[in-house]
Every structure is written in C-alpha cells, then in structure tokens.
Amino acid sequence: MFDPEELVRRYAVADRGAWHLRVNFIASLDGAATHAGLSAGLNNADDKQVFDTLRMLSDVVLVGAGTLRAEGYGAMRLDGDAVAWRLAHGLPAHPVLAVVSSRLALEPDAPMFTDAPVRPLVLTHEASPAAARLALADGGGGARPRRGRGRRGQRRRRAAAGGAREQGGRGPGRPRAGRTGGHAGPAAGARAARRRGGGGGPRRVRPRGAARRR
C-alpha cells in the first residue's frame, strides 16, 4: 500500500481554481481495460487506494452509463476519513457523480440516484428519449439535454463532458479507474459543480465556446 499523504501530494494541483482534466484507468499487459467485462479482475488493493484518492480530490467524477451498468454502481459516497479531509480543505463533503448517456437507459429509482449524498448529473443530448429525460428529472437523475444538433454536436458535447473536475499531477505509477476513463477534470459541468455544495439536481451546462442555438 502507498503512503496516503504521499498519494495526495503527488496527485494534488496547486490551483484548484483552474480547470483540470484527468483520465485515469487500469490496463493489462496486452492493453485490456477489463477482464470478463469488468475492471475488478485487473486491480488490487494498491489500485483501489489510488482510485479512492482520486475520488477524494475530485469536484466531479465522470462515468459512462455503460460502465455504470456493467460495474453495478451504487451511490458514490466517500468514507469518513475522506469526508473529513475534504471539509478540512474547504471542499464539499462529497464530489458530484456525472453520468454520460445517449440512450438514457437508467433507472430513476436506482441507488446511485436515490442514495446519493449529492444528486448526480446526467449529461445527454437533445435527441435522447424525451420520456426518459422526464422520468430522470422527476426521479433521481434529472437528465438535461445539451445544446447542439446531430453527430457533430454530440461529439462536441461528449468532448466537453470530460468535464468533471479532478485533481491532477503524476501518480506513483499505478493508474486505476473504471473502463471508461472514469475520472475526469473540469470542463462542461465543472463550473456549475463547484458552485454546488449539496443537492439541487442537474443543471443545463454549456461548455465554453459552444454556440448558442439560434
């Protein structure tokens, strides 16, 4: 196991006010990011320690809906020591979970929504099923479409959705996260997430430079 303080030092970013993006994942020697469809078969206690440290340092943790379903995500809730560290450093008790989904094949009453200490964000596009958006908005998730149309708009939104905010820096050489690049730093959604210390549901967020609908 790594020294916890050393992990925080290596992954820390001096200026949390600057937007920061991190993609972190685990891979096998032959380049696979999963074993039998899951990342659990590739990690160990050291990897989990890095994974938990990254979550502790994050404002927003970004995950794809496919990974969420495959890995069986529940509510993203930090342990007591991580909560205490965040509060002592002027951060909200928990980061925000942001889920990227095109089809919105998500259950509004799933524990990831209903048991979450901070209401998750759901990032989607305007062509996603309207009924699913309404169900999530009325239930746990609250999906809001992003501006932009067609495949180009979707690609732009997905790139911006790498948005969540995560501390950066170099780790001790043992990358870890889920199969979607799990943790990401600020872009779309980060500025709004920084303003939220609690619930309140998802907001419509437009990345910098994105054109307004005319």
BAFITOR-872543 format. One line per 4 residues: number of its first residue (from 1); for each residue z, y, x of N, C-alpha, C, O. Coordinates in nm, 3 decimals. Layout:
N
NUM = Z/Y/X/Z/Y/X/Z/Y/X/Z/Y/X  ...
END
This chain:
214
1 = 0.000/-0.120/0.084/0.000/0.000/0.000/0.000/0.126/0.089/0.050/0.124/0.201  -0.057/0.232/0.036/-0.063/0.358/0.109/0.062/0.440/0.085/0.134/0.420/-0.013  0.087/0.534/0.175/0.195/0.628/0.155/0.153/0.726/0.045/0.049/0.790/0.059  0.230/0.740/-0.063/0.188/0.824/-0.175/0.163/0.970/-0.135/0.066/1.030/-0.180
5 = 0.248/1.025/-0.052/0.231/1.165/-0.012/0.105/1.183/0.072/0.037/1.286/0.063  0.073/1.082/0.153/-0.049/1.090/0.234/-0.172/1.083/0.145/-0.271/1.153/0.171  -0.167/1.001/0.042/-0.280/0.994/-0.050/-0.304/1.130/-0.117/-0.417/1.178/-0.125  -0.196/1.191/-0.165/-0.210/1.321/-0.231/-0.265/1.424/-0.132/-0.351/1.505/-0.168
9 = -0.216/1.421/-0.009/-0.264/1.517/0.091/-0.413/1.500/0.117/-0.486/1.598/0.129  -0.457/1.376/0.127/-0.598/1.352/0.159/-0.692/1.386/0.044/-0.805/1.428/0.067  -0.646/1.368/-0.079/-0.732/1.395/-0.193/-0.714/1.536/-0.250/-0.784/1.574/-0.344  -0.623/1.612/-0.195/-0.594/1.744/-0.250/-0.708/1.842/-0.220/-0.781/1.826/-0.122
13 = -0.719/1.942/-0.306/-0.813/2.052/-0.287/-0.731/2.181/-0.281/-0.642/2.203/-0.364  -0.761/2.265/-0.184/-0.680/2.385/-0.165/-0.687/2.479/-0.285/-0.586/2.536/-0.324  -0.805/2.496/-0.342/-0.825/2.591/-0.450/-0.857/2.518/-0.580/-0.972/2.480/-0.601  -0.760/2.498/-0.665/-0.783/2.431/-0.792/-0.860/2.519/-0.889/-0.912/2.470/-0.989
17 = -0.869/2.649/-0.860/-0.945/2.738/-0.946/-1.095/2.722/-0.933/-1.170/2.763/-1.021  -1.139/2.662/-0.823/-1.282/2.639/-0.802/-1.322/2.506/-0.866/-1.251/2.406/-0.853  -1.435/2.504/-0.935/-1.481/2.381/-0.999/-1.509/2.275/-0.893/-1.567/2.304/-0.789  -1.469/2.155/-0.922/-1.482/2.047/-0.824/-1.520/1.917/-0.895/-1.462/1.882/-0.997
21 = -1.618/1.849/-0.840/-1.667/1.724/-0.897/-1.644/1.611/-0.800/-1.678/1.623/-0.682  -1.588/1.500/-0.848/-1.574/1.382/-0.765/-1.619/1.259/-0.843/-1.581/1.241/-0.959  -1.699/1.175/-0.779/-1.734/1.045/-0.835/-1.676/0.940/-0.742/-1.704/0.942/-0.622  -1.597/0.851/-0.794/-1.526/0.755/-0.712/-1.537/0.618/-0.777/-1.513/0.603/-0.897
25 = -1.573/0.517/-0.698/-1.588/0.383/-0.756/-1.565/0.278/-0.649/-1.560/0.308/-0.530  -1.551/0.156/-0.693/-1.534/0.043/-0.603/-1.662/-0.040/-0.605/-1.730/-0.047/-0.707  -1.694/-0.103/-0.492/-1.815/-0.184/-0.485/-1.792/-0.304/-0.394/-1.712/-0.298/-0.300  -1.862/-0.412/-0.422/-1.855/-0.532/-0.339/-1.948/-0.515/-0.218/-2.023/-0.417/-0.209
29 = -1.943/-0.610/-0.125/-2.027/-0.603/-0.006/-2.176/-0.606/-0.040/-2.258/-0.551/0.033  -2.210/-0.670/-0.153/-2.352/-0.675/-0.192/-2.389/-0.564/-0.289/-2.497/-0.567/-0.348  -2.300/-0.466/-0.307/-2.332/-0.348/-0.387/-2.296/-0.356/-0.534/-2.326/-0.263/-0.608  -2.234/-0.464/-0.578/-2.197/-0.475/-0.719/-2.075/-0.388/-0.749/-1.984/-0.378/-0.667
33 = -2.075/-0.324/-0.867/-1.962/-0.241/-0.908/-1.871/-0.313/-1.008/-1.765/-0.262/-1.044  -1.913/-0.433/-1.051/-1.832/-0.512/-1.143/-1.841/-0.659/-1.105/-1.931/-0.701/-1.032  -1.747/-0.736/-1.156/-1.751/-0.882/-1.144/-1.728/-0.938/-1.284/-1.626/-0.909/-1.347  -1.823/-1.018/-1.333/-1.817/-1.070/-1.470/-1.809/-0.955/-1.571/-1.742/-0.966/-1.674
37 = -1.877/-0.845/-1.539/-1.884/-0.732/-1.632/-1.769/-0.635/-1.625/-1.768/-0.536/-1.698  -1.671/-0.662/-1.540/-1.553/-0.575/-1.530/-1.528/-0.537/-1.385/-1.569/-0.607/-1.293  -1.459/-0.425/-1.367/-1.426/-0.383/-1.230/-1.300/-0.450/-1.177/-1.274/-0.448/-1.057  -1.220/-0.509/-1.267/-1.090/-0.565/-1.227/-1.103/-0.673/-1.121/-1.015/-0.688/-1.036
41 = -1.214/-0.750/-1.123/-1.229/-0.857/-1.026/-1.253/-0.811/-0.885/-1.251/-0.892/-0.792  -1.278/-0.682/-0.865/-1.308/-0.630/-0.731/-1.193/-0.552/-0.669/-1.198/-0.519/-0.551  -1.089/-0.523/-0.745/-0.986/-0.434/-0.691/-0.858/-0.509/-0.657/-0.841/-0.627/-0.688  -0.769/-0.435/-0.593/-0.637/-0.489/-0.561/-0.534/-0.377/-0.578/-0.566/-0.271/-0.631
45 = -0.411/-0.401/-0.535/-0.304/-0.304/-0.557/-0.332/-0.171/-0.484/-0.297/-0.065/-0.536  -0.393/-0.177/-0.366/-0.425/-0.054/-0.293/-0.528/0.029/-0.370/-0.514/0.151/-0.381  -0.630/-0.037/-0.423/-0.731/0.033/-0.502/-0.669/0.098/-0.625/-0.701/0.211/-0.660  -0.581/0.024/-0.690/-0.515/0.077/-0.810/-0.430/0.199/-0.775/-0.422/0.293/-0.855
49 = -0.369/0.200/-0.657/-0.288/0.314/-0.616/-0.375/0.439/-0.599/-0.337/0.549/-0.639  -0.493/0.421/-0.539/-0.585/0.533/-0.525/-0.633/0.580/-0.662/-0.638/0.700/-0.690  -0.667/0.485/-0.748/-0.712/0.514/-0.884/-0.609/0.598/-0.958/-0.643/0.699/-1.020  -0.482/0.558/-0.952/-0.376/0.630/-1.022/-0.353/0.768/-0.962/-0.324/0.864/-1.034
53 = -0.368/0.779/-0.830/-0.353/0.909/-0.766/-0.460/1.005/-0.811/-0.432/1.123/-0.837  -0.583/0.958/-0.821/-0.693/1.042/-0.868/-0.668/1.092/-1.010/-0.694/1.208/-1.041  -0.619/1.006/-1.094/-0.587/1.049/-1.230/-0.478/1.154/-1.230/-0.485/1.252/-1.304  -0.378/1.135/-1.148/-0.268/1.231/-1.142/-0.316/1.369/-1.101/-0.263/1.470/-1.147
57 = -0.417/1.374/-1.014/-0.466/1.501/-0.962/-0.570/1.567/-1.052/-0.610/1.681/-1.028  -0.614/1.498/-1.155/-0.727/1.546/-1.235/-0.684/1.640/-1.347/-0.572/1.633/-1.397  -0.776/1.728/-1.386/-0.763/1.802/-1.512/-0.831/1.724/-1.623/-0.780/1.717/-1.735  -0.946/1.665/-1.592/-1.021/1.586/-1.689/-1.072/1.460/-1.620/-1.116/1.466/-1.505
61 = -1.066/1.347/-1.688/-1.118/1.221/-1.637/-1.235/1.181/-1.726/-1.220/1.165/-1.847  -1.351/1.164/-1.666/-1.474/1.135/-1.739/-1.505/0.986/-1.735/-1.497/0.924/-1.629  -1.540/0.928/-1.849/-1.574/0.786/-1.855/-1.686/0.766/-1.956/-1.690/0.834/-2.059  -1.776/0.674/-1.928/-1.882/0.641/-2.022/-1.830/0.550/-2.131/-1.739/0.469/-2.109
65 = -1.888/0.562/-2.250/-1.842/0.482/-2.363/-1.858/0.332/-2.337/-1.776/0.252/-2.382  -1.964/0.294/-2.265/-1.984/0.153/-2.235/-1.872/0.096/-2.151/-1.824/-0.015/-2.176  -1.829/0.170/-2.051/-1.716/0.127/-1.968/-1.589/0.121/-2.050/-1.509/0.028/-2.036  -1.571/0.219/-2.135/-1.452/0.222/-2.219/-1.441/0.096/-2.305/-1.334/0.037/-2.319
69 = -1.555/0.056/-2.363/-1.554/-0.064/-2.448/-1.536/-0.190/-2.364/-1.457/-0.278/-2.399  -1.608/-0.198/-2.252/-1.603/-0.320/-2.170/-1.465/-0.341/-2.109/-1.415/-0.453/-2.104  -1.405/-0.233/-2.062/-1.277/-0.243/-1.992/-1.159/-0.241/-2.089/-1.045/-0.265/-2.048  -1.185/-0.214/-2.217/-1.077/-0.214/-2.314/-0.978/-0.101/-2.295/-0.857/-0.124/-2.298
73 = -1.028/0.019/-2.274/-0.940/0.133/-2.250/-0.846/0.155/-2.368/-0.887/0.151/-2.484  -0.719/0.180/-2.337/-0.624/0.229/-2.435/-0.603/0.378/-2.413/-0.688/0.445/-2.355  -0.491/0.429/-2.458/-0.460/0.569/-2.436/-0.440/0.595/-2.286/-0.376/0.516/-2.217  -0.493/0.705/-2.238/-0.476/0.739/-2.097/-0.344/0.817/-2.082/-0.337/0.936/-2.112
77 = -0.243/0.748/-2.037/-0.108/0.805/-2.029/-0.052/0.778/-1.890/-0.043/0.663/-1.847  -0.014/0.884/-1.820/0.042/0.869/-1.686/0.187/0.822/-1.692/0.254/0.838/-1.794  0.234/0.764/-1.581/0.374/0.722/-1.578/0.465/0.842/-1.551/0.418/0.953/-1.524  0.594/0.819/-1.560/0.691/0.927/-1.549/0.685/1.003/-1.417/0.698/1.125/-1.416
81 = 0.665/0.932/-1.307/0.660/0.998/-1.176/0.538/1.090/-1.166/0.547/1.200/-1.113  0.424/1.043/-1.218/0.303/1.125/-1.213/0.317/1.248/-1.303/0.273/1.357/-1.266  0.378/1.230/-1.420/0.401/1.344/-1.509/0.492/1.446/-1.442/0.466/1.567/-1.447  0.598/1.398/-1.379/0.690/1.489/-1.312/0.620/1.566/-1.200/0.644/1.685/-1.182
85 = 0.534/1.496/-1.124/0.461/1.564/-1.015/0.372/1.674/-1.072/0.367/1.784/-1.017  0.301/1.644/-1.179/0.209/1.743/-1.237/0.287/1.865/-1.289/0.247/1.979/-1.264  0.395/1.841/-1.358/0.473/1.953/-1.411/0.530/2.038/-1.299/0.535/2.161/-1.309  0.573/1.972/-1.191/0.629/2.046/-1.077/0.523/2.130/-1.007/0.557/2.227/-0.938
89 = 0.395/2.095/-1.023/0.287/2.168/-0.959/0.209/2.255/-1.058/0.096/2.294/-1.032  0.272/2.284/-1.172/0.213/2.376/-1.267/0.098/2.323/-1.348/0.017/2.400/-1.400  0.088/2.191/-1.362/-0.021/2.129/-1.437/0.032/2.075/-1.570/0.152/2.048/-1.582  -0.055/2.059/-1.671/-0.012/1.990/-1.793/0.036/1.849/-1.762/-0.002/1.792/-1.659
93 = 0.117/1.795/-1.848/0.176/1.663/-1.821/0.071/1.555/-1.803/0.089/1.465/-1.721  -0.039/1.563/-1.877/-0.143/1.460/-1.871/-0.280/1.524/-1.859/-0.302/1.633/-1.913  -0.373/1.459/-1.790/-0.512/1.506/-1.792/-0.579/1.472/-1.925/-0.525/1.396/-2.005  -0.697/1.529/-1.946/-0.774/1.502/-2.067/-0.875/1.391/-2.039/-0.941/1.392/-1.935
97 = -0.888/1.297/-2.131/-0.991/1.195/-2.121/-1.117/1.248/-2.190/-1.111/1.290/-2.306  -1.231/1.245/-2.120/-1.359/1.287/-2.177/-1.452/1.166/-2.180/-1.476/1.104/-2.077  -1.503/1.132/-2.297/-1.588/1.015/-2.317/-1.731/1.063/-2.343/-1.754/1.145/-2.431  -1.826/1.011/-2.266/-1.967/1.044/-2.285/-2.032/0.931/-2.365/-2.025/0.814/-2.325
101 = -2.095/0.965/-2.477/-2.154/0.862/-2.562/-2.279/0.915/-2.629/-2.279/1.028/-2.679  -2.385/0.835/-2.631/-2.507/0.871/-2.701/-2.505/0.820/-2.845/-2.540/0.894/-2.938  -2.465/0.694/-2.863/-2.468/0.634/-2.997/-2.339/0.657/-3.075/-2.334/0.634/-3.195  -2.234/0.701/-3.007/-2.102/0.721/-3.069/-2.050/0.593/-3.133/-1.990/0.597/-3.241
105 = -2.072/0.480/-3.065/-2.019/0.353/-3.114/-1.872/0.344/-3.072/-1.834/0.261/-2.989  -1.792/0.429/-3.131/-1.650/0.440/-3.100/-1.570/0.431/-3.230/-1.616/0.477/-3.334  -1.452/0.373/-3.222/-1.367/0.360/-3.340/-1.267/0.476/-3.344/-1.185/0.488/-3.252  -1.270/0.560/-3.447/-1.178/0.675/-3.453/-1.031/0.635/-3.451/-0.947/0.713/-3.407
109 = -1.000/0.512/-3.499/-0.860/0.470/-3.502/-0.823/0.385/-3.381/-0.718/0.320/-3.381  -0.907/0.385/-3.277/-0.875/0.311/-3.155/-0.757/0.375/-3.084/-0.739/0.497/-3.092  -0.675/0.296/-3.014/-0.557/0.351/-2.946/-0.591/0.463/-2.846/-0.510/0.553/-2.824  -0.711/0.458/-2.786/-0.746/0.563/-2.690/-0.746/0.700/-2.757/-0.726/0.801/-2.689
113 = -0.768/0.704/-2.889/-0.761/0.829/-2.965/-0.623/0.849/-3.026/-0.560/0.953/-3.007  -0.577/0.750/-3.100/-0.455/0.768/-3.180/-0.328/0.775/-3.097/-0.232/0.840/-3.138  -0.325/0.709/-2.980/-0.204/0.708/-2.898/-0.213/0.803/-2.779/-0.121/0.808/-2.697  -0.320/0.879/-2.768/-0.340/0.966/-2.651/-0.240/1.081/-2.652/-0.218/1.142/-2.756
117 = -0.178/1.112/-2.538/-0.087/1.226/-2.531/-0.160/1.359/-2.542/-0.101/1.459/-2.583  -0.289/1.360/-2.506/-0.374/1.479/-2.522/-0.501/1.430/-2.591/-0.561/1.332/-2.548  -0.543/1.497/-2.698/-0.658/1.450/-2.774/-0.783/1.447/-2.686/-0.815/1.549/-2.624  -0.855/1.335/-2.679/-0.972/1.325/-2.591/-1.088/1.411/-2.637/-1.097/1.452/-2.752
121 = -1.176/1.438/-2.541/-1.305/1.500/-2.569/-1.409/1.389/-2.584/-1.402/1.288/-2.515  -1.504/1.408/-2.674/-1.619/1.319/-2.684/-1.743/1.404/-2.665/-1.768/1.496/-2.743  -1.820/1.375/-2.561/-1.940/1.451/-2.529/-2.063/1.372/-2.573/-2.081/1.257/-2.533  -2.147/1.434/-2.655/-2.265/1.365/-2.706/-2.379/1.465/-2.716/-2.373/1.573/-2.657
125 = -2.484/1.430/-2.792/-2.600/1.518/-2.806/-2.631/1.536/-2.954/-2.576/1.465/-3.039  -2.718/1.629/-2.985/-2.742/1.665/-3.123/-2.815/1.556/-3.203/-2.816/1.560/-3.326  -2.876/1.461/-3.133/-2.945/1.351/-3.203/-2.853/1.232/-3.228/-2.898/1.132/-3.283  -2.728/1.241/-3.190/-2.635/1.131/-3.216/-2.607/1.122/-3.366/-2.624/1.221/-3.437
129 = -2.565/1.004/-3.415/-2.546/0.985/-3.559/-2.447/1.085/-3.619/-2.333/1.095/-3.575  -2.493/1.159/-3.720/-2.409/1.262/-3.781/-2.284/1.202/-3.845/-2.176/1.260/-3.836  -2.300/1.086/-3.909/-2.184/1.023/-3.974/-2.077/0.986/-3.873/-1.958/1.000/-3.900  -2.120/0.937/-3.756/-2.024/0.901/-3.652/-1.954/1.025/-3.598/-1.834/1.022/-3.569
133 = -2.029/1.135/-3.584/-1.967/1.259/-3.538/-1.859/1.305/-3.635/-1.750/1.345/-3.594  -1.891/1.299/-3.765/-1.793/1.341/-3.865/-1.670/1.250/-3.865/-1.557/1.298/-3.876  -1.694/1.119/-3.852/-1.581/1.025/-3.851/-1.489/1.051/-3.733/-1.367/1.047/-3.748  -1.547/1.079/-3.616/-1.465/1.106/-3.498/-1.394/1.240/-3.510/-1.279/1.254/-3.468
137 = -1.462/1.339/-3.568/-1.400/1.470/-3.583/-1.283/1.464/-3.681/-1.181/1.530/-3.661  -1.298/1.385/-3.788/-1.191/1.372/-3.887/-1.081/1.279/-3.839/-0.966/1.290/-3.884  -1.116/1.188/-3.748/-1.018/1.093/-3.699/-0.965/1.134/-3.563/-0.914/1.244/-3.546  -0.978/1.042/-3.467/-0.916/1.069/-3.338/-1.001/1.142/-3.239/-0.948/1.214/-3.155
141 = -1.135/1.127/-3.246/-1.215/1.174/-3.135/-1.265/1.314/-3.146/-1.245/1.395/-3.056  -1.333/1.345/-3.255/-1.385/1.478/-3.270/-1.506/1.505/-3.184/-1.502/1.593/-3.098  -1.614/1.429/-3.204/-1.733/1.450/-3.122/-1.801/1.579/-3.161/-1.811/1.612/-3.279  -1.846/1.653/-3.062/-1.921/1.775/-3.087/-2.052/1.767/-3.010/-2.052/1.735/-2.891
145 = -2.165/1.797/-3.076/-2.292/1.791/-3.004/-2.307/1.905/-2.906/-2.251/2.013/-2.927  -2.382/1.881/-2.800/-2.414/1.985/-2.705/-2.546/2.048/-2.742/-2.626/1.989/-2.814  -2.569/2.170/-2.692/-2.694/2.238/-2.720/-2.806/2.177/-2.636/-2.781/2.122/-2.528  -2.929/2.188/-2.685/-3.044/2.135/-2.614/-3.109/2.025/-2.696/-3.042/1.960/-2.775
149 = -3.237/2.005/-2.678/-3.309/1.906/-2.757/-3.386/1.811/-2.668/-3.421/1.843/-2.555  -3.411/1.692/-2.723/-3.497/1.596/-2.656/-3.436/1.540/-2.530/-3.320/1.565/-2.498  -3.518/1.461/-2.459/-3.469/1.392/-2.340/-3.431/1.490/-2.230/-3.334/1.467/-2.159  -3.507/1.597/-2.216/-3.472/1.693/-2.112/-3.335/1.752/-2.138/-3.253/1.766/-2.047
153 = -3.310/1.789/-2.264/-3.180/1.843/-2.299/-3.070/1.743/-2.277/-2.961/1.778/-2.231  -3.097/1.616/-2.309/-2.995/1.514/-2.290/-2.965/1.496/-2.142/-2.849/1.481/-2.104  -3.070/1.497/-2.057/-3.045/1.481/-1.914/-2.964/1.597/-1.862/-2.873/1.579/-1.780  -2.997/1.719/-1.909/-2.923/1.836/-1.863/-2.777/1.826/-1.902/-2.687/1.856/-1.824
157 = -2.753/1.781/-2.028/-2.616/1.772/-2.075/-2.539/1.663/-2.001/-2.421/1.680/-1.970  -2.606/1.551/-1.975/-2.535/1.444/-1.904/-2.498/1.486/-1.763/-2.391/1.453/-1.714  -2.588/1.559/-1.698/-2.556/1.606/-1.562/-2.438/1.701/-1.566/-2.349/1.695/-1.481  -2.437/1.790/-1.667/-2.327/1.884/-1.676/-2.198/1.816/-1.716/-2.090/1.862/-1.680
161 = -2.211/1.707/-1.791/-2.091/1.641/-1.838/-2.013/1.578/-1.727/-1.898/1.539/-1.747  -2.072/1.566/-1.608/-1.996/1.521/-1.495/-1.887/1.618/-1.475/-1.833/1.630/-1.366  -1.856/1.680/-1.568/-1.776/1.795/-1.576/-1.635/1.782/-1.552/-1.576/1.875/-1.497  -1.575/1.682/-1.584/-1.432/1.681/-1.581/-1.383/1.728/-1.447/-1.460/1.733/-1.351
165 = -1.260/1.763/-1.440/-1.213/1.822/-1.317/-1.124/1.725/-1.244/-1.031/1.669/-1.302  -1.152/1.704/-1.120/-1.075/1.607/-1.040/-1.055/1.666/-0.903/-1.143/1.734/-0.850  -0.943/1.641/-0.845/-0.918/1.689/-0.710/-1.015/1.624/-0.613/-1.060/1.511/-0.636  -1.048/1.693/-0.506/-1.144/1.640/-0.410/-1.085/1.621/-0.273/-0.965/1.639/-0.253
169 = -1.168/1.586/-0.179/-1.123/1.562/-0.043/-1.155/1.420/-0.005/-1.212/1.346/-0.085  -1.122/1.383/0.112/-1.154/1.249/0.159/-1.036/1.158/0.140/-0.922/1.194/0.167  -1.065/1.041/0.093/-0.960/0.943/0.078/-0.948/0.859/0.203/-1.021/0.879/0.300  -0.855/0.767/0.200/-0.830/0.686/0.318/-0.926/0.571/0.334/-0.898/0.475/0.406
173 = -1.040/0.578/0.267/-1.142/0.478/0.293/-1.146/0.361/0.199/-1.212/0.261/0.228  -1.074/0.371/0.085/-1.079/0.262/-0.011/-1.111/0.321/-0.147/-1.020/0.347/-0.226  -1.240/0.342/-0.177/-1.276/0.400/-0.305/-1.241/0.308/-0.421/-1.242/0.186/-0.407  -1.210/0.369/-0.535/-1.173/0.290/-0.651/-1.200/0.368/-0.780/-1.169/0.487/-0.789
177 = -1.255/0.302/-0.875/-1.263/0.354/-1.011/-1.342/0.256/-1.092/-1.381/0.151/-1.042  -1.367/0.288/-1.216/-1.443/0.200/-1.303/-1.590/0.203/-1.268/-1.631/0.271/-1.174  -1.670/0.128/-1.343/-1.809/0.109/-1.306/-1.897/0.226/-1.340/-2.016/0.222/-1.309  -1.846/0.332/-1.402/-1.931/0.446/-1.432/-1.904/0.562/-1.340/-1.938/0.674/-1.379
181 = -1.850/0.549/-1.231/-1.820/0.665/-1.151/-1.699/0.735/-1.207/-1.674/0.851/-1.175  -1.628/0.668/-1.286/-1.507/0.701/-1.355/-1.457/0.842/-1.347/-1.456/0.911/-1.449  -1.416/0.890/-1.234/-1.352/1.019/-1.225/-1.452/1.122/-1.179/-1.530/1.098/-1.086  -1.451/1.234/-1.242/-1.542/1.340/-1.204/-1.473/1.473/-1.216/-1.371/1.484/-1.284
185 = -1.525/1.572/-1.151/-1.460/1.701/-1.146/-1.523/1.801/-1.237/-1.600/1.762/-1.325  -1.495/1.931/-1.223/-1.526/2.029/-1.324/-1.671/2.066/-1.331/-1.737/2.085/-1.229  -1.718/2.076/-1.448/-1.849/2.133/-1.480/-1.837/2.164/-1.625/-1.751/2.243/-1.664  -1.922/2.103/-1.710/-1.905/2.127/-1.852/-1.773/2.069/-1.897/-1.738/1.958/-1.858
189 = -1.700/2.139/-1.974/-1.575/2.090/-2.027/-1.455/2.121/-1.943/-1.344/2.119/-1.994  -1.472/2.150/-1.814/-1.356/2.171/-1.730/-1.287/2.302/-1.762/-1.164/2.307/-1.771  -1.366/2.409/-1.781/-1.304/2.538/-1.806/-1.224/2.533/-1.935/-1.113/2.586/-1.941  -1.280/2.469/-2.039/-1.206/2.459/-2.164/-1.084/2.370/-2.146/-0.978/2.398/-2.201
193 = -1.100/2.262/-2.068/-0.988/2.170/-2.049/-0.873/2.238/-1.975/-0.757/2.211/-2.003  -0.906/2.327/-1.881/-0.800/2.395/-1.808/-0.717/2.483/-1.900/-0.599/2.506/-1.875  -0.780/2.533/-2.008/-0.706/2.620/-2.098/-0.617/2.541/-2.191/-0.531/2.599/-2.258  -0.635/2.408/-2.197/-0.556/2.329/-2.289/-0.446/2.257/-2.215/-0.471/2.184/-2.119
197 = -0.325/2.278/-2.261/-0.215/2.201/-2.205/-0.173/2.092/-2.300/-0.090/2.008/-2.263  -0.228/2.088/-2.421/-0.191/1.987/-2.517/-0.310/1.943/-2.597/-0.421/1.935/-2.545  -0.288/1.913/-2.726/-0.393/1.860/-2.811/-0.486/1.970/-2.859/-0.521/2.062/-2.784  -0.525/1.960/-2.985/-0.612/2.062/-3.040/-0.752/2.013/-3.062/-0.833/2.081/-3.125
201 = -0.784/1.895/-3.011/-0.914/1.836/-3.039/-1.024/1.888/-2.951/-1.008/1.988/-2.881  -1.137/1.819/-2.954/-1.250/1.853/-2.869/-1.309/1.988/-2.907/-1.302/2.030/-3.022  -1.365/2.055/-2.810/-1.435/2.180/-2.832/-1.581/2.163/-2.797/-1.617/2.075/-2.718  -1.667/2.247/-2.855/-1.805/2.252/-2.812/-1.809/2.329/-2.681/-1.760/2.441/-2.674
205 = -1.866/2.269/-2.577/-1.868/2.332/-2.447/-2.011/2.336/-2.396/-2.079/2.233/-2.398  -2.057/2.450/-2.349/-2.193/2.462/-2.297/-2.184/2.492/-2.149/-2.117/2.588/-2.109  -2.251/2.410/-2.062/-2.244/2.431/-1.918/-2.301/2.566/-1.879/-2.385/2.622/-1.950  -2.255/2.618/-1.765/-2.308/2.743/-1.713/-2.457/2.735/-1.697/-2.511/2.636/-1.647
209 = -2.525/2.840/-1.738/-2.668/2.845/-1.717/-2.749/2.776/-1.824/-2.871/2.788/-1.825  -2.683/2.703/-1.916/-2.759/2.635/-2.021/-2.809/2.737/-2.120/-2.737/2.830/-2.157  -2.933/2.721/-2.164/-2.994/2.818/-2.254/-2.933/2.807/-2.392/-2.904/2.697/-2.439  -2.914/2.923/-2.457/-2.868/2.921/-2.595/-2.984/2.885/-2.687/-3.100/2.913/-2.657
213 = -2.951/2.821/-2.798/-3.055/2.789/-2.895/-3.106/2.917/-2.960/-3.028/3.004/-2.998  -3.238/2.928/-2.971/-3.299/3.046/-3.032/-3.345/3.016/-3.174/-3.399/3.103/-3.242
END
